[in-house]
């Protein structure tokens, strides 16, 4: 339970910092990562809500509604990032360098795998499918932060302005997969909490 609250707290800070840094720099990858973090917080809060519901029929309804809302958010985020990434590439919109964004993403590359490993250990000890699902979401966040970080570093280090929108577009399949699984009921909350 404490790991989930730590993850929620970190994701709230990560989302706010990523969105501010991304908007200031004009970074598609950083803004996309920030919005993904907002959705991850929503999914974690929904999982907490789901775990607190006692009556099984009400729990299943909460599960379906939550899964569809979170899945829809991921799908809309994938569409937004695709649009903004292509628009940035087409218009040759170079983002500003963002040292703050690089620091936020580098921290996430370190923190998220540690949290995911801790959640997996606890999940296996408790045989909790809910924590297995949370650990998977945390691992996905780590992958997305690594992809976004690569784009920001290439822009900052060698001036490849296009690396930022390309990194954002590389995040799209991962985000879209999460969204479609949520809408279909595969993976995510369904697998972890059934």
C-alpha positions as CSV (number, residue, x, y, z in Angstrom):
1,X,0.0,0.0,0.0
2,X,2.8,2.4,0.9
3,X,4.6,1.7,-2.4
4,X,1.5,2.7,-4.3
5,X,1.3,6.0,-2.4
6,X,5.0,6.6,-3.0
7,X,4.4,6.0,-6.7
8,X,1.4,8.3,-6.8
9,X,3.3,11.0,-5.0
10,X,6.3,10.7,-7.3
11,X,4.1,10.6,-10.4
12,X,2.3,13.8,-9.4
13,X,5.7,15.6,-9.0
14,X,7.0,14.0,-12.2
15,X,3.8,15.0,-14.2
16,X,3.9,18.6,-12.9
17,X,7.7,19.0,-13.6
18,X,7.5,17.3,-17.0
19,X,4.5,19.4,-18.2
20,X,6.1,22.7,-17.0
21,X,9.5,21.9,-18.5
22,X,7.9,20.5,-21.7
23,X,5.6,23.5,-22.2
24,X,8.5,25.9,-21.6
25,X,10.8,24.1,-24.0
26,X,8.2,23.2,-26.6
27,X,9.1,19.6,-26.2
28,X,6.6,17.1,-27.6
29,X,8.2,14.2,-25.8
30,X,8.3,15.9,-22.5
31,X,4.7,17.1,-22.6
32,X,3.6,13.7,-23.8
33,X,5.5,12.0,-20.9
34,X,3.9,14.5,-18.5
35,X,0.4,13.7,-19.6
36,X,1.2,10.0,-19.5
37,X,2.2,10.5,-15.8
38,X,-1.1,12.3,-15.2
39,X,-2.9,9.2,-16.6
40,X,-0.7,6.9,-14.6
41,X,-1.7,8.8,-11.4
42,X,-5.4,8.4,-12.4
43,X,-4.9,4.7,-13.0
44,X,-3.2,4.3,-9.6
45,X,-6.0,6.2,-7.8
46,X,-8.6,4.1,-9.7
47,X,-6.8,0.9,-8.6
48,X,-6.9,2.2,-5.0
49,X,-10.6,2.9,-5.4
50,X,-11.2,-0.5,-6.9
51,X,-9.3,-2.3,-4.1
52,X,-11.5,-0.5,-1.5
53,X,-14.8,-1.6,-3.0
54,X,-16.2,-4.5,-1.0
55,X,-19.2,-5.8,-2.9
56,X,-18.2,-7.9,-5.8
57,X,-20.9,-6.8,-8.3
58,X,-20.2,-3.1,-7.5
59,X,-16.4,-3.9,-7.8
60,X,-16.9,-5.3,-11.3
61,X,-18.8,-2.2,-12.4
62,X,-16.2,0.1,-10.9
63,X,-13.5,-2.0,-12.7
64,X,-15.2,-1.7,-16.1
65,X,-15.8,2.0,-15.8
66,X,-12.3,2.7,-14.6
67,X,-10.7,0.5,-17.2
68,X,-12.6,2.3,-20.0
69,X,-11.8,5.8,-18.7
70,X,-8.1,5.1,-18.3
71,X,-7.9,3.3,-21.6
72,X,-9.7,6.2,-23.4
73,X,-7.2,8.7,-21.8
74,X,-4.3,6.6,-23.1
75,X,-5.8,6.4,-26.6
76,X,-6.5,10.2,-26.7
77,X,-2.9,10.8,-25.5
78,X,-1.5,8.6,-28.3
79,X,-3.6,10.6,-30.9
80,X,-2.4,13.9,-29.4
81,X,1.3,12.9,-29.4
82,X,1.0,11.6,-33.0
83,X,-0.6,14.8,-34.2
84,X,1.8,17.1,-32.3
85,X,4.9,15.0,-33.2
86,X,4.1,15.0,-36.9
87,X,3.2,18.7,-36.8
88,X,6.5,19.5,-35.1
89,X,8.5,17.4,-37.7
90,X,6.6,18.9,-40.6
91,X,7.0,22.5,-39.4
92,X,10.6,21.9,-38.3
93,X,9.7,23.2,-34.8
94,X,12.9,22.9,-32.8
95,X,12.3,22.6,-29.1
96,X,14.5,24.6,-26.7
97,X,17.0,22.7,-24.6
98,X,15.6,21.7,-21.2
99,X,18.1,20.9,-18.6
100,X,15.3,20.7,-16.0
101,X,13.4,18.2,-18.3
102,X,16.5,16.1,-18.7
103,X,17.0,16.0,-14.9
104,X,13.3,15.0,-14.3
105,X,13.5,12.2,-16.9
106,X,16.9,11.0,-15.7
107,X,15.5,10.8,-12.2
108,X,12.5,8.8,-13.5
109,X,14.8,6.4,-15.3
110,X,16.4,5.6,-12.0
111,X,13.4,5.8,-9.6
112,X,10.8,4.0,-11.6
113,X,12.7,0.7,-12.0
114,X,13.5,0.7,-8.3
115,X,9.8,1.2,-7.5
116,X,8.8,-1.5,-10.0
117,X,11.2,-4.0,-8.6
118,X,10.0,-3.3,-5.0
119,X,6.3,-3.7,-6.1
120,X,7.1,-7.0,-7.9
121,X,8.8,-8.4,-4.7
122,X,5.8,-7.4,-2.6
123,X,3.4,-8.7,-5.2
124,X,5.0,-12.1,-5.3
125,X,5.2,-12.3,-1.5
126,X,1.5,-11.4,-1.2
127,X,0.5,-13.2,-4.5
128,X,-1.3,-9.9,-5.3
129,X,-2.3,-9.5,-9.0
130,X,-3.1,-5.8,-8.2
131,X,0.5,-5.1,-7.3
132,X,1.8,-7.1,-10.3
133,X,-0.3,-4.7,-12.5
134,X,1.0,-1.7,-10.7
135,X,4.6,-2.9,-11.1
136,X,4.0,-3.3,-14.8
137,X,2.6,0.2,-15.1
138,X,5.6,1.6,-13.2
139,X,8.0,-0.3,-15.6
140,X,6.2,1.2,-18.6
141,X,6.7,4.6,-17.1
142,X,10.4,3.9,-16.9
143,X,10.6,2.9,-20.6
144,X,8.8,6.0,-21.6
145,X,11.1,8.2,-19.5
146,X,14.1,6.6,-21.2
147,X,12.7,7.2,-24.7
148,X,11.9,10.9,-23.9
149,X,15.3,11.3,-22.2
150,X,17.1,10.1,-25.3
151,X,15.2,12.6,-27.5
152,X,16.0,15.5,-25.1
153,X,19.7,14.5,-24.8
154,X,20.2,14.2,-28.6
155,X,18.6,17.7,-29.0
156,X,20.8,19.2,-26.2
157,X,24.1,17.4,-27.0
158,X,24.2,17.4,-30.8
159,X,21.4,19.7,-31.8
160,X,19.2,17.1,-33.4
161,X,15.9,19.1,-33.0
162,X,14.0,16.3,-34.7
163,X,15.0,13.8,-32.0
164,X,12.4,15.2,-29.6
165,X,9.3,14.7,-31.8
166,X,10.7,11.3,-33.0
167,X,11.1,10.2,-29.4
168,X,7.5,11.3,-28.8
169,X,6.4,9.3,-31.8
170,X,8.3,6.3,-30.5
171,X,6.3,6.5,-27.3
172,X,3.0,6.3,-29.2
173,X,2.8,2.5,-29.7
174,X,3.4,1.8,-26.0
175,X,0.8,4.3,-24.9
176,X,-1.7,3.2,-27.6
177,X,-1.2,-0.4,-26.6
178,X,-2.0,0.4,-22.9
179,X,-5.1,2.3,-24.0
180,X,-6.4,-0.4,-26.3
181,X,-5.8,-3.1,-23.7
182,X,-7.7,-0.9,-21.2
183,X,-10.7,-0.5,-23.6
184,X,-10.7,-4.2,-24.4
185,X,-10.2,-5.3,-20.9
186,X,-6.9,-7.0,-21.5
187,X,-4.0,-6.4,-19.1
188,X,-3.9,-3.4,-16.9
189,X,-6.5,-3.3,-14.1
190,X,-8.4,-6.3,-15.3
191,X,-5.4,-8.7,-15.1
192,X,-4.0,-7.2,-11.9
193,X,-7.2,-7.0,-9.8
194,X,-9.4,-9.9,-11.0
